């Protein structure tokens, strides 16, 4: 819950613009260790206001951190805390397969869906109603479903 108010709505929506997408592609190729992150932030600040530059760097670092959990990490949306809490793709697929086999037919509820790790796997097998309190995570879960081609 620590990143609940980390992004203001305008900064959150900025992350989905073409300009932000281009910056994220560039950051994906950058070194994002401590020294590299400082250089990247300095360069970003020449192009973007501080909140947007910080959000871009944070997302790029979260994507780098998520590579071991999500093969599509370079295209998905995360917060640093959400990456730590997210279920890996393999475990989520296992959970979804088990639910599909053992649960009665019908809709599945994903309560507290976060950025959508389990939601993506569940949506591959069933219709899902997802619920999340954090508006940033809701927006990222919606975007992540779209990235993997599962948006309604």
Secondary structure, DSSP 8 states (H G I E B T S, - for coil): -TTTTSS-HHHHHHTTSHHHHHHHHHHHTS--SHHHHHHHHHHHHHHS-HHHHHHHHHHHHHHHHHTTT-TTGGGS---HHHHHHS--HHHHHHHHHHHHHHS-SS-EEEET-TTSHHHHHHHTTS-EEEE-S-HHHHHHHHHHHHHTT---
